[in-house]
């Protein structure tokens, strides 16, 4: 095997998958979107937790799916968000949402 084909194999093997999957069947929380924006190219959404509890590492699902990397409340990182909290979810993955859209949250 020549070095060019080895390099091609390594690139295919370590290529990152852009698709995020959900494995749990029942949502653990619901989140209402108030506003969306980008922070250094990463999507973020501000809104209210309608029910349940949300942790980093969970996934939000609307038309698309995205992974929650961080949760911020009053511009500070928090470990979780509970019902009636108004928070910002910093996401990994692109998600197209509108104002007042309700997203389901799933465990990873």
C-alpha positions in Angstrom: 0.0 0.0 0.0 1.5 3.3 -1.0 1.5 6.3 1.3 -1.1 8.2 -0.7 -3.7 5.4 -0.3 -2.8 5.1 3.4 -3.4 8.9 3.8 -6.8 8.5 2.0 -7.8 5.7 4.3 -6.8 7.6 7.5 -8.9 10.7 6.4 -12.0 8.5 5.7 -11.5 6.6 9.0 -11.2 9.8 11.2 -13.7 11.9 9.3 -16.3 13.5 11.7 -19.9 12.6 11.2 -22.1 15.7 11.1 -25.3 13.8 11.9 -26.5 13.7 15.5 -28.8 10.8 16.5 -31.3 10.4 19.3 -31.5 7.0 21.0 -34.0 7.5 23.7 -37.7 7.3 22.7 -39.3 9.6 25.3 -38.5 13.3 25.8 -37.3 14.3 29.2 -38.1 18.1 28.9 -39.6 20.8 26.6 -38.1 24.1 25.8 -39.7 27.2 24.2 -37.4 29.2 21.9 -37.4 33.0 22.4 -34.4 34.0 20.3 -31.6 32.4 18.3 -28.1 33.6 17.4 -24.5 32.5 16.7 -21.5 32.8 19.0 -18.3 32.3 17.1 -20.1 30.2 14.5 -21.8 28.0 17.0 -25.6 28.2 17.4 -27.2 29.3 20.6 -30.9 29.6 21.6 -32.5 31.5 24.5 -35.7 30.4 25.9 -37.7 28.9 28.8 -37.8 25.4 30.1 -41.5 24.5 30.0 -41.2 21.1 31.8 -38.6 18.7 33.0 -34.8 19.2 33.6 -32.1 19.8 31.0 -28.4 18.9 31.4 -25.4 19.5 29.0 -25.0 16.5 26.8 -28.7 16.2 26.2 -30.1 16.7 22.7 -32.8 19.2 21.5 -35.1 18.2 18.6 -37.2 20.3 16.4 -37.0 19.8 12.7 -33.3 19.1 13.2 -31.3 17.7 16.2 -28.4 19.4 18.1 -26.3 18.5 21.1 -26.4 20.8 24.1 -22.8 21.8 25.0 -23.4 24.4 27.7 -26.3 25.9 29.6 -26.0 29.5 30.8 -28.3 31.4 33.1 -27.7 35.1 33.7 -24.5 34.9 31.7 -23.0 32.2 34.0 -22.5 28.5 33.2 -24.9 26.2 35.1 -25.0 22.4 35.6 -28.7 22.1 34.7 -31.9 24.0 34.0 -35.3 23.2 35.5 -38.9 24.1 34.8 -39.5 27.9 34.4 -35.8 28.7 34.1 -34.9 31.2 31.3 -31.6 30.0 29.9 -29.3 30.0 26.9 -28.4 26.7 25.3 -25.1 26.6 23.5 -25.3 23.9 20.8 -23.2 21.8 18.7 -24.7 21.1 15.3 -27.0 23.3 13.2 -30.6 23.6 14.1 -33.2 25.8 12.4 -35.8 27.0 14.8 -38.3 29.9 15.0 -39.5 32.1 17.8 -42.0 30.4 20.1 -41.2 27.0 18.7 -41.3 24.2 21.3 -38.4 21.8 21.2 -38.3 18.4 22.8 -35.2 17.5 24.9 -33.8 13.9 24.9 -31.2 12.2 27.0 -28.1 11.1 25.2 
